[in-house]
Amino acid sequence: MGVRDLAEAAQVSPTTITRLERGEDLYPRTIEAIRAALESAGVEFVPENGGGTLMAYSSRDIFFDLHENTTP
């Protein structure tokens, strides 16, 4: 799934996906929309080793830290 595909599935702009990849802050509702789109594409969420942060992984071993990039 490319940036444009994920952006379309999550109903956000491709720039928002790029911001996530760079580790920039995103609103919690944006993170949830991206997470839902990734889950629909078959990505599973697992606890990070030694902590409570959730990481997403795909068959291509691409990791996204979806809780470190939130803006309150």
N, C-alpha and C positions, 0 to 999 in steps of 0.2 A: 504494500500500500504506500503510495507516494504522498508527498505533502499535500498536493491538490486533492487527492482522493480522500485523505483523512479530513482535510478542512471541509470538504463538501459533506462528508458523512456526519461530522460534528456540527455542521452549520456555523462555522467560524471562518475567518479569512485565512488564506495560506500564510500570511504574515504572523498570525497568532500561533500557528504550528511552529514556525521558525523561531518565534520567541520562546516557546516551550523547549525546543531543542537547545537553545542557547542558555537555558536556565533562568530566564527572566521571570518576574512575578506575573501571575495571571489570577484572575478572580476565581474563587471556588466554583462558581457555576460553570465557568469556562472549562475548568479542569474536569468537572463531572461530565460535561458534554463530550469532551475528547475521550474520556475513559469509556463512556457508553459506546462511542463509535468504535473504539479499539476492541471492546468486548464483543460487539456485533461481528467484528472481523475475525474473531477467534483468539484474541490475545487473552492470556490468563494473568491474574494479579496474585502475587505471592508476597509474604512478608520478607523484608530485607533481613539478611543475616545480622543478628545482634541488635535489632532495633524494630521500631513499629512502623517505619515508613514502608509504603507499598511500592513495589516496582512492577512494571509491566514488561513482559517479554513476548517475543514472537518467535516463529521458527527461524528467523534470521538473527536471533540473539541481539536485537536492538533494545536497549534499555531506556526507559523514561522514568524519571523520579517525579511522580505526580503529586507529591505532597510537599516537597521542598519549594515548589514554584507557585505558591499561592499568596495572594494579597488579601489580607483580612477585610 
